[in-house]
Amino acid sequence: MKRVIHLARLKPECVDEYVRQHQNVPTDVLAAYRKAGITKVSCFLNGCDLIVFSEYDENKYPASRVELEANRAEIAWQKAMATLKDETCTPREFTEVFHMD
């Protein structure tokens, strides 16, 4: 399993909407993630700062990513989420170097 964290920032006026959207993530989006090999996703907020943790099957996800990115539910979800994010903040990905079970 590969575990990564993405850092982004939300527009201040969109924080409540982001939380609301994530209280009821569409089941077809979750199904598409599972099919692609994504096993865990957690979103964390501190004010407008957003951290998204994800864990995925390294053997399955890279090949499934193209299919996931073409999935209608995923396209609609990512389009909606993009409107909530602060476009002046460059998203960053962090690679895990230590994990304790």
Secondary structure as GFF3:
##gff-version 3
##sequence-region A 1 101
A	DSSP	beta_strand	2	9	.	.	.	ID=ss1
A	DSSP	three_ten_helix	12	14	.	.	.	ID=ss2
A	DSSP	alpha_helix	15	22	.	.	.	ID=ss3
A	DSSP	alpha_helix	27	36	.	.	.	ID=ss4
A	DSSP	beta_strand	38	46	.	.	.	ID=ss5
A	DSSP	beta_strand	49	56	.	.	.	ID=ss6
A	DSSP	alpha_helix	61	69	.	.	.	ID=ss7
A	DSSP	alpha_helix	72	82	.	.	.	ID=ss8
A	DSSP	beta_strand	92	95	.	.	.	ID=ss9
###
